[in-house]
Amino acid sequence: MKKSNKKLVKIKLLHELLKDSTRSDRELSKVIGVSQPTISKMKKTLLDQGVIQGFTMIPHFSEMGYAIMALTLVKMKPLFSSEEYKNGHEKAKKWLNEESNIIFADYCRGMDMDALMISFHKSYQDFDKFIKRHKQEFGYLLQDIQNILINLAGDDFLKPFHFKYLAENL
């Protein structure tokens, strides 16, 4: 298979897996138009390379007991030394990875903020305890913290959370 064709097949495979990762390699091969062994080999390669980081489901989060999704934006205090920044970065990375309710965190730009994290909480009280822990750990580094809370208990979403929408961009 030519390199350009292989890249296109890889992109198609990733999009199809975003739509529904439970489909068999045989079904995926029919949709994409290549052999089943090609799909199996490509999936294994993508997993080995870390392009695919796992296969998972997207639940109705309230059925798992989560009532709130929080977007937390933070503004760091200015004028850190490079040593303070490095130590703060490592401490934050460790803390974020230990908090199992945080699903994503990274630096960002916009709204005069420097970093963002997305987390899930069982109640407002649970969220409040989480934010207090966050402030205790990192308050000395932060100038501002802003939160956006999203009610997950309802069924009337403007657009439900799902990765399949990205697959429509192919």
N, C-alpha and C positions, 0 to 999 in steps of 0.2 A: 504494500500500500504506500502510495506517495505521501511525503511528509505533510503536504497541504490537505490531502484527504484525511489523513490520520488526525490532524488537528480538528477538522470539521466533525469527524466522528466523535472525538473526545468531547467537544462542545455539545453536540447533540445528546450524547450519553449523559452528561452532567445535567442538561435541561430535563431529560426524561426522568432521571432519578429524582430531581426536585419535584416533579409532578407526583411521582409515586415510587418510592424506593423498594416497595414490596414485590414489584413485578419480576418475573423470572428473566434470566439471561436470554432464554429463547424468545420470550415476548418482546424484550428490548431489541433483540437482533432483527425481528420482523419490522418493528416500527422504524428503526434506524436504517435498515437495508444492508446490513453486514452479517457475517456468520456469527453463530452463538459462541464458538471458541474465541473469536475476535473480541466480543463483548466481555467474556469471562476474563480473558487476559488483560484487557484494558482496565476493567474494574479493579483487578488485583494490583496492577501497576499504579493506578490512581490512589488506591489505599496505601500502598507501600511508600509512595512519594508524599503522602499527607495532603494531596489535593482533595480527596474525600476524607473527612475527619471522622466519619462514622455514619451509621444509618440509624435514624431515630424517628419517633413519631411527634406530631404536634397535637397535644391534647387540648381539650377544653379546660383551661387552667383552673377554673372554679371547681371542677369535678375532682381536682387533686387537692383542694382545700385552700387555694390561693384566691384572695379577694382583691388584691391590689398588685398592679405592676407599677413600679416607680422608675422614673427617669431622673437621675440625680446629676446635676451639673455643678462643678466646682471651679472656683477661681483661686489660683494659688497666689500666695503673697509674693510680691516682686522682690528682686534683688537677692536671690539665693546665690550662695557660692556654689561652684561646681561640685564640691564635696557634699554640701547640704542637699543639693538636687539629687545626686547619685544615691545617697543614703535614703532620702525620702522616696525615690523611685523604687528602690529595692524593697523597702518596708511596705510600700503600697502594693507592689506586685505580690508579695507574700500574703498580705492580709486579704487582698481580693481573691486570691486562689484558695484561701481557706474558707471563705464565705460561700457556702453551696447555693445560696439563694441568688447570688449575682451570676447572671448568664453572659454578661459582656461588660467590658470596661476598657477605655483607651483614652488617649489624649485627643482633644478636638479643638476646633476653632469656630468662633461664632458666638453671638450673644454675650460677648466679653467674658467667655468662660474658657477654661483650659482642659477640662477632662469631663468624661461622661461615664456613668455606669447605669446598667439596667438590672433591676432586681425584682423579685417576686416576694410577696408577703401574705401571710394568712389573715392578718387583720391590721387595722390602723395602729393598734397597740404594738404589734410585732414590728411594724415599720418604724414606729417611734423609738423603740429599743435599739433597732438597727442603726438609725441615724445618730442616736446618742453614742453608741459604740464607735461609729465612724468619726464623730467629732472628738471623742476622747483620744482616739489613735492619731488623728491627723489635724486637729484644730490648730495646732501651732504652725502648720504649713499653709493653712487656707485663709483666704480673705473673705470668701463668700461661698455659700451653698444654696442652691435652688433646687426644688423638687417639683416634678409633675407627677401626680398620682392618677392612675387609670383604674376605674372600677371594672373588675373582671367578672363580677357576679351576674351581670345582666347577659341577655342574649341578643340585644339589639346593637351590634357593632356596626359602625359605618362600613368597615371592611375587616373581616376577621384575619388574624395573624396566620400567614402561611407562606412558605417559600415557593409554592407552585406558580405564583404570579410572576416570579423572575423568569420562569421557563417560557412565558409568553413572549419574551423579548427576542427569541431566536429568529 
